Amino acid sequence: MEKFRLGELFCGPGGLAYGALTSRSANSQYGVVHVWSSDYDRDSCETYANNLCPESPETVICEDVRNLDIDALKDIDAFAYGFPCNSFSQVSKHKGLANEKFGQLYWYGIRVMQRFRPKWFIAENVSGIRSAGSNDFNIILNDMNAVGYNLTVHLYKAEEYGVPQTRHRVIIVGIRNDLDIEFKVPAPTTKSSLEISSRVALSNIPRDVTHNEIRELSSTVTERLSYIKPGQNIWQAEENIPEHLRIKTQTRISQIYRKLDPEKPSYTITASGGGGTFGYHWENRELTNRERARIQTFPDWYDFVGKYSSVRKQIGMAVPCKLANIVVTAILNSFAGIPYDSIEPNIK
């Protein structure tokens, strides 16, 4: 099997990488092997190394990308990066490229492409990137195209690809433009919403897995949750909630004290946030980190390094493993010349 050598920036705990490393072309001609990865978060780097490359932890470089010596990295012919979404989300008011701390970080991926000329790359970001700034998204795409890549850009709905979560993300696949390879967006795989329901996703979790402790909630929060029906948030249940349990804020974020509907996919698992944003089970409790990992399609053996809040952050920031696997498998099939079910990209 010929294996593409993968490098990754902003690797997080390895959701995208796990999906890539477990992918194969249909004829087993192509696969993917880890070469190096980098992130600034120490816990994420240790999680990645422990699970994906325990025999070579030094290949996971814990460094701010602005200080990373890109020229000193080993040669690669495949590249992945979920560049930080802070500047492109609605919560951050779409500051985009004007955000000096986060908005310009995509450029380091461009530097990698210039340096190594990988045969293909995959980049991921929030759906809000399309409307951040005045023309930011087109600037990013033009920069990727200018360094020699044909792009296929699509807003993937994770729940259409077997992921038990309504998580919508822009994924850009670039194929080096001197190669006679055409990538097509893989067609959705979900046959029925029942197969990706929260109930199915969170069933049969082994007793001995890590990160499955149920956090004790205050009596006030427990009482508040008791008035909220499965699938509802606090605003939808407001008329039934006693005055002393109501939340008085001008901004009404839909995820505040929102419970999972057991018969539907989970709503988007997030990385951070204050009270009421942790994700709640229909049984009047907070989700465990293992349940969050299940929703993000990490395998049960996948162990995360760090305290509770760090693990929650890592899981929430990751690319769902299953979605990454499907997209990378389509890339490998494209290189192998194997037809697969596809659809037209929804972003031109």
Buried (B, 14 or more C-beta within 10 A) or exposed (E): EEBBBBBBBBBBBBBBBBBBBBBBBEEEBBBBBBBBBBBBBEBBBBBBBBBBBEEEEEBBBBEEBEEBEBEEBEEBBBBBBBBBBBBBBEBBEBBBBEBEEBBBBBBBBBBBBEBBBBBBBBBBBBBBBBEBBEEBBEBBBEBBEEBBBBBBBBBBBBBBBBBBBBBBBBBBBBBBEEEEBEBBBBEBBBEEEEEBBBBBBBEEBEEEBBBBEEEEBEEEBEBBBEBBEBBBBBBBBBEEBEEEBBBEEEEEBEBBBBBBBBBBBBBBBBBEBEEBBBBBBBEBBBBBBBBBBBBBBBEBEBBBBBEEEBBBBBBBBBBBBBBBBBBBBBBBBBBBEBEBEBEEBEBE
